[in-house]
Amino acid sequence: MKTYESIAIGRPDILLPKTGTDLNKWVVIACDQFTSEPEYWKKVIELVKDAPSTFNLIYPEVYLGEKDPDSRIASIRYHMNLYLQEGLLEQKQGFVYVERQTGQQTRKGLMVCIDLDQYDFHKGSSSLVRATEGTILDRIPPRVKIREGAPLEVPHIMVLIDDPENTVIGPLTQNKDRLESLYDIELMMDSGHLAGYRVNESEVENGIIQSLQVLAAPEAFEKKYDLRPQTPVLLFAMGDGNHSLATAKSIWEKTKEKTQDKTAILDSPLRYALVELVNLHDEALNFEPIHRALFELASGRDVLEEMKAFYPERSLFVPVASADEMMAAVDAQQGSPHKIGVITPSGFGVVEIINPDSNLPVGTLQNFCDVFLEEGGAKEIDYIHGSDIIIQLGKKAGSMGFYLPAMNKHDLFKTVILDGATPRKTFSLGEAWEKRFYMEARKLT
């Protein structure tokens, strides 16, 4: 694999299903979507049946609480080895330009390998590649168990670049007819269209690298964000798949620790992770909020009263007549007070927190939810994409939903540079059905 260490990327050796494979069944949506909707994944199983599919290579998070996770992990390994042994996957070298149609818009991306040596997901990181949200450390070990020792990776990770002039991906769109078409398909369950093109010309590849090098130039970086000299450059910011990339990083660090030849190991495929780069300024890239749902509320606990006590003399609950009124109030807020929508079986309302301690309403809510869960107030919290779903879940007996506003995507890079990662599960790149589908694979061994 050809690498460009100064900008922390490598040109991947992509694996794709051989000609004749039913790609409509091969591609499935990211494993961390529809986590409270088992009926979605039941439909996936019905559609895929016995056909080769990335469904057999992933662990949908809707099943993480099942009794025998080791059996599913063993099945994942079996299918990875089976697909390799049967020659189902063919290798091609090169970056892959991706077009993902969602409704009337088309999101553009570029498949690259990210150098995990230049990524740090910990708070206060100053690495070239950084997390944008708080990493939930106890979510990493289960993922390590799935990835560690696996012969393949299939990524749903999306990494952002702040490229207002669209210098990296824009030329690929303009010169698409010069690229080799790899796939062009409709996605299952009305999720849009997906097309991929191999960057097979050195001139085009060099243009990508030069544009990234310009974005990573320290002086231009400092001027762009009005920063003090020698502020560490942030070139790549996590979009989706934060915990998957953190898992890859953890395995890479563990591998280095165990290896005696510290120089030879630097050529290991485990040093890199396959991701899709997306321009923050892509018109089809929408930042959607990630709402919260509490399940199996403890008997006798009044969530709103406890939130009032958590924020003494700063919390106010206002009942509203409908979901639309609740969402309008939350979406229209600016600054303080923070407004958080509330959905219960008995109706809707808005919690207002005056003089909040956090910069974002999601932080204000998460601070309370963390303590409430630690004290046994609810059995579980889930992070929900989509207003319709959070309203449905919040109305269920024994549950409560919290509706949150979207973050302005143009604030992301400077916020991470100056303040560090935002609270965990702050934003989502689009709705659940708009997420990245698994298509490309890469060998890890």
Helices and strands as residue ranges (DSSP letters): E 3-4, G 5-7, E 9-10, E 13-17, H 23-26, H 38-48, G 54-57, G 61-63, H 69-85, E 89-93, E 96-102, E 105-115, G 116-118, E 119-120, E 129-130, G 137-139, H 140-147, E 152-153, E 158-161, H 170-174, G 176-178, E 180-186, G 188-190, E 193-198, H 202-215, H 218-225, E 236-240, H 242-258, G 264-267, G 269-271, E 272-279, E 287-297, H 303-310, E 315-320, H 323-331, E 338-344, E 347-353, H 361-374, E 378-385, H 387-394, E 400-403, G 409-411, H 412-419, E 427-429, G 432-434, E 442-443
